[in-house]
Amino acid sequence: MNIRRRNNVTVTGRAEGPVLLLAHGFGCDQNMWRLVVPALAKDHRVVQFDYVGSGRSESAAWNEQRYSSLEGYALDVVEICDDLDLRDVIFVGHSVSAMVGVLAAAKAPQRFSGLVMVAPSPRYIDDDGYRGGFSADDIDELLESLESNYLGWSAAMAPVIMGNADRPELGEELTASFCATDPDMARVFARTTFQSDSRDDLKTVQVPTLVLECRQDVIAPREVGAFVHAAIPGSRLVTLEATGHCPQLSAPEATTAAITDFIGAAR
């Protein structure tokens, strides 16, 4: 199988620069990074891709069994790294992809030298002593709504996820991204995402890690950022002066600055 075509892999930036592997979240594709890539590409080799079922990936490669767990998405990441023979990779994962990066680094530790977790959440459902932001009933209702009317769910939820109500164009962009995703594949990815519990996997992280959170985020509240930071010894927690769940779109300059500062300090 042609991995690069399967995942619509694109490579930009300095050929000999440190490697940044950018991974999008649920309902998105690599286009979500477009506002931070130009600045990052000045000093880094930037690799982007689409998960199977998203963006311009090969939908024929989609397999429900594989993509019904985050392990399947992590395997995609490892296969991309193997195919391009990427080493010393700093994985930049947005939302659920932050945890995909944790799993990928555990699968192929020789490939990775750092993690940047943008608005991460290891578990979305509240638990004893843990606040994920949603009750089990909330998630059941969310998934039922998504599965019964995906386009309607997208139109209603994307602006809420994006936040920044004073900038409606951001919510409209995320809505368009959600709506461009195949509904059947999106339903599987959504269930995989919102029912995941990767808290124990945080203990496996052995590389320098940056946890990036927004000061207000309905999907990943501040308590989640604090939990991830505490669970990964030596990690750095940065709270961006940004709202919503997609700071790479709503606050690209601050997001870029935090990433480059982290890379500079780590090296």
Disulfide bonds with the S-S distance in Angstrom:
none
